[in-house]
Amino acid sequence: AVPALALPLGHQRDRAQVFPLFSSARTYASVTKWVETLNQPEQVAEVMRRAFNLLKMGRPGPVMVEIPADVAVAEVADQVALAYKPVKPTSPSGNPRDIAEAARVLVEARRPVIHAGQGVMYAEASPDLLELAELLQAPVMTTLEGKGAFPEDHALALGTGGGGVMAGPVHTFLPQADVVFGVGCSFTKHGMATTLPAGKTIIHATNDERDLNKNYPADYPILGDAKQVLRQLVDAVRDVLGTRTRRDSTTATEVRQARETWLKEWMPKLTSNEVPITPYRVIWDFMQTINPRDAIVTHDSGSPRNQLVPFYRATTPRGYMGWGKSHALGTGLGLIMGAKLASPDKFCVNFMGDAAFGMTGLDFETAVRCGIPITTVVLNNSAMAIERHALVVSHDRYRTRDIGGSYAQMGRAMGGQAERVEKPADIVPALERARKLNADGQAVLLEFITSEEIAFSHRRGL
């Protein structure tokens, strides 16, 4: 969850007593860290102090203050309104005894794997993660939301396991691991998360006690902020090692070999000249054309996510926004507009399918109207190919998977720059033109006519 403070101007309180369902506090309670109603105008300072205290500390997540309409328009004396003092955030470190035990286990492990989640980025702890990985010579995989927390061009980077798919090195190393160290992750069992194989010794560091022992029993639980815990572990591992080194450099070699073996299997698709274009060729050419340090990339649900996540190499924190779980088709378009507003110097690109465009594609007009120069890549295969297994009878009877549309024409009709690309040789020139147009302040839609690709890298259940 992204830290945010919601301040809905609610109903009159007497109305809520007659019609309880009008209470937005009840609605928001299930999706926020905390909800409070500001019942009296003179309570504004103390309520906001509590709100920002919870917003800034512990596991990041939204909080909500509900303000009834009559309170919202009430006069408040200056001495009350100005009594608020900013909250100073603090973060907890791990129990020293827990840290010492975990450090010993990591040093003695034969094949440790570090499992890094989104909490590493919230804690601004990527440099600390890198230092620990190199000290231990331990390979690092990331979750879907944590993609980018560890540079995926690093010699110890396994890539991402999430979204129901995984990079080849993750598939190779995770089953062989004797110790899995999860940091900044929840270890939730979910279709968008990689399942931990049985028989692993688990070290789990999180700032939310609700995640400890939730779906996997933790042999060595650590409750604390990811940055604090990683710094403690770096120091503790150095103490355990003394003048020794963790091991020789064979781990990096094994990671490289696993990646090369995996890519060799996929290179025919990644570099295919077939027409219609395979989506993997679009992704591969994008990777060869755009420096990930200069870009922010996100995907949509379904095929674009499953095709992009294993192969795209995120090299900086927040250079890639991985998401899934409960979000709906089309979410990526809104995310990339927000990313561009936050980082106007980045080349901001979202990959979506034609089904996702059918859900939210008209929001491209928002980017045009508001001068938000993003590039939207639409992978148009005229079908919901990923749903072949789920829509068998309905498709046979009613053609429910079939989708139609010329999205480049729609992009132009909404005032943006748009191209329809049908040949592999035209992929790179189109991307380069889009980047230049974005730099000139124009929103771009690139429609690639693709095949109904249903092959995925180590997809769950396949």
Sequence and secondary structure as in RCSB ss.txt:
>XXXX:A:sequence
AVPALALPLGHQRDRAQVFPLFSSARTYASVTKWVETLNQPEQVAEVMRRAFNLLKMGRPGPVMVEIPADVAVAE
VADQVALAYKPVKPTSPSGNPRDIAEAARVLVEARRPVIHAGQGVMYAEASPDLLELAELLQAPVMTTLEGKGAF
PEDHALALGTGGGGVMAGPVHTFLPQADVVFGVGCSFTKHGMATTLPAGKTIIHATNDERDLNKNYPADYPILGD
AKQVLRQLVDAVRDVLGTRTRRDSTTATEVRQARETWLKEWMPKLTSNEVPITPYRVIWDFMQTINPRDAIVTHD
SGSPRNQLVPFYRATTPRGYMGWGKSHALGTGLGLIMGAKLASPDKFCVNFMGDAAFGMTGLDFETAVRCGIPIT
TVVLNNSAMAIERHALVVSHDRYRTRDIGGSYAQMGRAMGGQAERVEKPADIVPALERARKLNADGQAVLLEFIT
SEEIAFSHRRGL
>XXXX:A:secstr
    EE  B   HHHHHH GGG HHHHHTTTSSEEEE  SGGGHHHHHHHHHHHHHSSS   EEEEB HHHHT  
  HHHHTT            HHHHHHHHHHHHH SSEEEEE HHHHHTT HHHHHHHHHHHT  EEE STTTTSS
 TTSTTEEEEEETTEE HHHHHHHHH SEEEEES      TTB    TT EEEEEES TTTTTSSS  SEEEES 
HHHHHHHHHHHHHHHHTT  S  THHHHHHHHHHHHHHHHHHHHHT   SSB HHHHHHHHHHHS GGGEEEE  
TTHHHHHHTTT    STTSEE   TT  TTHHHHHHHHHHHH TTSEEEEEEEHHHHHHHGGGHHHHHHTT   E
EEEEE SB GGGTTTSHHHHHHH TTB    HHHHHHHTTSEEEEE SGGGHHHHHHHHHHHHHTT  EEEEEEB
      TT TT 
